[in-house]
Amino acid sequence: MALQNIVSYKYRDIFSLNIVDFQKACVVHKPEQVQSYNVYWITDGKGVYNIDFKGYEFEGEVLFFLTPGQVFSVAHEKIKSAYKLSFDRDFYCIQTHDKEVSCNGVLFNNVYETPFVKPSEKESLKLTTILEGLIEEFQNNQIAQHDMLQAYLKQFIVNAVRIKKETGIIKTDADTKLFKDFSLLVEQNFKTHHSVTEYAKRLGLSPKSLTKHLQLIGASTPSQVIKKRLVLEAKRQLVYSDASVKQIAFNLGFTDPAYFSRFFTKATSQSPLQYKKDFKNT
């Protein structure tokens, strides 16, 4: 990685802002599992980012949102400048503040949609103004600094949610709420509940009705969503833990390791052990 300059601002070890100027293309071959909530704001550039074993191509200005546990690497990039915001739950808990910012299951904790948004010139100016205030507050070190930094971060996230809505990625509030509620339920329970019936019941719907609602907004079927989440977690544990296939099966709520292996193989066309071996050889 050849960099011209990195300017870093930090509040304790729970919130930071990095401003990066790139000298030339950067390649990160080794994927890493994200430990904090991260926002990458590429102000001008192009490349391909791999997130949870899938490549996302971008060009121009774009914001990426990463949740703890996701797997991230750079296939290739050529960027002039970028910002990186990183924060822990101890600094800003998106679940606690979700009624205020509505980002949980939309920007973060959403492994089912493309994890980026593209701001317009006007929206970019708003975000720039917020970051300028954030940088000033980092440098002040005055009373109530935590609250002020948190307020600026909240503004940034709220504007990002609005951008996602205005670009049509979020179809309607009603559509968003249903898919968001379902996907968050899956995120919280996929290791123990694999049946569509269990989720539909908690949403006050029949399995058939839940499937119909998701189809109307162009989403995957409920069973596909659950399956995708299980396969994703299996990949993460195969690559980033020393657990055996048997233990991973039990971790994901499968009582029969052989059934888990068949489930994974059918979904990926590779056995769990072969996937792990091939990934480490890439």
N, C-alpha and C positions, 0 to 999 in steps of 0.2 A: 504494500500500500504506500504510494508516494503522495505525501500531503504537503501543501505549502504552509498551512497554518491551521491550528486548532485553538479556539478560544473556549475555555470552559468556565462555567459558573455552577456553584454547588451550594445547596442548603443541607447541611449535615450529610448523611449518606442516603437520603430518602427522596431527593429531588435535584435534578441537574439539567442544565442546558449546555449543549455543545454547538458551536458554530464552526463549520468545516469548509475550508477552501481546498479543492482538489487540484493537484498538478497534472495528473493524467489518469487514465482508466485504472480502476481498482478491482481486484478480483479476490474474493474470499472463498477459498476452496472448501474449507471445513465448516459444515453447518454447526450452529450453536443453538442451544435451547435458551430462549429468552427468560430472564429472571424477574424483570420489572415490566411495567406498562411502558411502551415506547411509542413515540410518534416521530417518524422521519418525514421532514418536509424538504423535498427536493425542489429548489426554486428554479433550477434550470439544468436539465440533463436528460440522459436516456440510459436504458439498460434493462437488465432482467434480474429480478429478485426472486429467490426461491423461499416460499413460506409454506410450512407444513407439507414439504415434498412436492410442491407444485410451483411452476414458474409463472411469474407475472411480468409482462413486458410493459414498459412505460417510456414516455417521451414528453419533454416539456416540464411543466410544473405539476407536482403531485404530492399528496400526503398519504403515507402508509401508517397503519395502526396495528401494533403488535401486543398481544396479551401474554402474560407469564405462562410458560409451558410450550408456547409455539416454537417451531424450529425454523431458524432463519439463516440464509446465506446469500451472498451476492454471486450470481453467475458471471455477470460482467456489468460494468457501469462506466459512464463517462460523464462526470458531473462538474459543473463550475463551482457551485456552492450549495450548502445544505445545512439544515438545523436538525438537531436531535434532542427531543424532550424525553426525559426518563423519570418515572416516579413510582414509588412503592405504595402499597395499600396504607401504610402508616402515615403517609403524607396526604393522600387523597383516595378515599375508598369510593369507587364508582358505584358500588352496590348501595351504599348508604345515601349517596347523593343522586341516585338515578332519577328520582322524581323531579329534581331540579334541572338535570342536564340531558336525560334520556339517551345516554350513550351506551349503557350496558346492553349487550346483545345487538347493538347497531355498529358502533365503531370498535368496541372491545367485546371479548367473549362471543365472537361471531365467526365461527370457522366455516360457515356455509356460503358466504358471499365474498366477492372480490374485496380485499382489505384496503382499498385506497379510494380517495376522492380527488377530483381535479378542480381547484378553485378558479373562478373568473378573475380578471384583473382587479375588479372592485373588491371582491372577497379577499384577494391576496393582500390588498392594501390594509384591510381591517386586521388581518392576522399579523401583518408587519407592525402595525401600531400597538397591538397587544404585546408582541414580543419586545418591542422597544421599552414598554412600561415594565415588563418582566425583568429585563436586563438592568434597568435603573434600580428596581427594587432589590435585585441580587446584590448590587453594589452599595446600597444604603446601609444595610445592617442596623436598621432602626427598630424601635419597639413594634411589636405585632407584625414582624416580618413574615412569620409563618402564614398568618391570615391574609396578608397582602399578596404573597406569592400564590397562595391557594386560589385567591379571587381571580388573578390573572390567568391561571391554568384553567379555571372553570370557564372564563370567557372564551378562551381558545377552543375548548372542547365544544361548548355550545355553538360557536360559529361553525365548527367542523360538521356538527350534526345538521345544521341548517343547510350547509353546502350539499351534503348528501341528499337531503330532501329536495332541494331546488334542482339538482341534476337529474332527478327522477329515479335514482337508485332505490329510494324508499317510495313506494307507490302511493299509499294513502295512510293516514293515521290508523285506520281500522285494520288494514292489511298488516301494517307494521306491528301493531299490538299483538295480533294473533300469532304471527310467526315468531315474534320476539318472545312472547310468553312460552310458546312451545319449545323454541330452541334453548331458552334458559333452563327450562325444566329438564331437557335432555342433558344439558351441560352439567347440571347438578346431580342427575340420577342415572346417567347411562351405564355406570359400572354395576348398578344393582337392578335396574329395570330395563328390559329389552323389548317389552311388548307395547305395541301401539295402544292397546286397550287401556293400559295403566296411565298413560299420558292423557289420552282422550278423557278419561274419567275425571282426572284432576282439573281439566279445562272445562268440564261440564258439557262435553260433547260425546257423541258416539264415534267410534273409530271411522266409520264411513263418512260422517259429517266432517271430521277433522281432515280426512284425506281430500274431500271435495273442496274445502276452504283453501287448502294449500295449493291445490291444482288451479284454482281460480286466479291466484296471484303468480302463477308460474313457478312455484317452488317445487322442490322434490317432494315425493310422497313421504309421509311420516316414517314408514319403515326404512326408506332410503336414508333419511336424515339420521336415524338411530344407527343404522349400519355404518354409515360414513364416519360417525363419531367414534364408534368402537374400533374400526379399522385404523383411524388416525391415531388413537391412543395406543393401539397395539404397535404401530410403527414407531412411535416415540419411545415406548418402553423397550422394544427390541434394539433400538439404536443407542439409547441413553441410559440404560440400566444393565446390570449384570444378572437380572432375573432370568430364570429358565423359562422356556415356552410354557411349561406346566404352571409355573408361578404366575406368569402374565395372564394365562387363561383364568386362573382363580381371581387375580386382581380385577379382572374385567367382568366377573360374575358368571363365568362359564364353569359349570360343575364337572364337565367332561373335557379334558384337554384335547382329546382326539377330535371332538366336535369343533372346538375352537380352531384347531389346525385346518380342518376342512373349510370352516367358515372363512378364515383368512385367505386360504389358497384360492377359493372360489372368487373372492373379491379382488385379489391382486394378481392372480395367475402364478404365484410363487408361494412355497411353503414358508412359514415363519423363519425357519433356520436359513433357508436360501436367501430370503429377503435381507436378513441381517448380514449374511456373508457378502452378498453382492453390494450392499450399501457401504460396507466398510472398505471394499475394494475399489470404490469409485474415487 
